[in-house]
Amino acid sequence: MEVSRLLPDTVQFPGFGFSFNVDSEAFVIFGLSIKWYGIMIALGMLLAMIYGYSRTREFGIDQNRVTDVVFAGVIGAVIGARLYYVAFHADEYKSFGEIIAIRDGGLAVYGGIIGALICGSIAAKIRKLRMLPVLDIASPGLFIGQCLGRWGNFFNQEAFGTNTSLPWGMTGGRIQSYLKAHQSELAAKGIEVDPFKTVHPCFLYESVWCLCGFLILHFFYKKRKYDGEMFCIYAAWYGLGRFFIEGLRTDSLYIGGVRVSQALALVSALTAVLILIIMRIKAKKAGFVLYRDTEESKAAILAEEEAEKAEKEHKKVKKGDVELTEDQRIIADDDNDND
């Protein structure tokens, strides 16, 4: 669909008659510009953590110990996502300050996954947690984070594709400028684009795909046969979708003529499917014991529940909500004096 030249902050979906004024900056606080990109990623991480924490005991995981793994994974995800992106755009970054400035975008999903796995695995080993059930808990959260995080691309007018005449095709002032500036470069790679025609909203495709993935894992939980199965489904589902969506994009990271993320998506999806098939066959023959059903897991959860119960009783004592013995009164008075 042919469209007119737009102002930088204008985004349109002409087929639906939608037009938005989209400022990448959400607000300014103490002179610091807060971008919608960062807000959407932070919101995605927050909701993913809330969801994961609400289900730790269903997977037999001690919530207190998994907290360290989660924070290590988040830190690793941000660092990995940025380093992955910078590695393929090294000529665009001249200083350390530019490298760490992530508020305007420049995070790669696969780099984030790799970074989270490395840092999370190290933390899990230190905290003596089984990594496979932790990955199963994290998998739906990854979909939540990616589903919301992709809307950061919408505010930045990035992660879009080639021209399309489909009714949900989009355009925008910055999209037009990008395509015009890179038109010859894209043509050299065999990608013909018209800056003033609508393009595929790849960010939206991936967001919807991840939402579907989350729903699949959310309802699949009770049917899993072994620890790590949900993570394999995550890798297969996300890899399959990313392979096709990446093929539409005009801003892919390349090594030679190969789209890096598309190649990784294909490898991860095929590997995950192969593991799923092999492990399902083994599960039918011999069966597996889920970590949540082991004595180790049951003991850890019981200890956590007893600690929580003791903490609640202690708070009641301090508040005077229960009748105290003389010894309890003395301990409570000592605690209040220390406070």
ABEGO torsion letter per residue (X at the ends): XBBBBBBAABBBBAAAGBBBBBBABABBBGGBBBBAAAAAAAAAAAAAAAAAAAAAAAAGBBAAAAAAAAAAAAAAAAAAAAAAAAAAAAAABABAAAAABAAAEGBBAAAAAAAAAAAAAAAAAAAGBBAAAAAAAAAAAAAAAAAAAAAAAAAAGBGBBBBBABAABBBBAAAAAAAAAAAAAAAAAGBBBBAABBBBBAAAAAAAAAAAAAAAAAAAAAABABBGAAAAAAAAAAAAAAAAAAAABAABBBBEABBAAAAAAAAAAAAAAAAAAAAAAAAAAAEBBBAAABAAAAAAAAAAAAAAAAAAAAAAAAAGABBBBAAAAAAAAAAAAAX
